[in-house]
Amino acid sequence: RDNSLDSRFPAVPGQGIGIVPQANLVGKASIIMFSTDGGAEWLKPWTWFTAARWSRIGGTI
């Protein structure tokens, strides 16, 4: 995930939010809330519907 604003990587000033401290992780993921094929743009919500992977949304992990 190079060139990503993924929060698992240290934040660059003005980009991303940085790494979440391990002490703040309480529990584990169990359900997929939303999933896209990568074609959606964060600041253009109208693109979310065509990029949604409907078969994954609501699925368990």
Secondary structure, 3 states (H helix, E strand, C coil): CCCCCCCCCCCECCECCCCCCHHHCCCCCCECCCCECCCCECCEHHHHHHHECCCCCCCEC
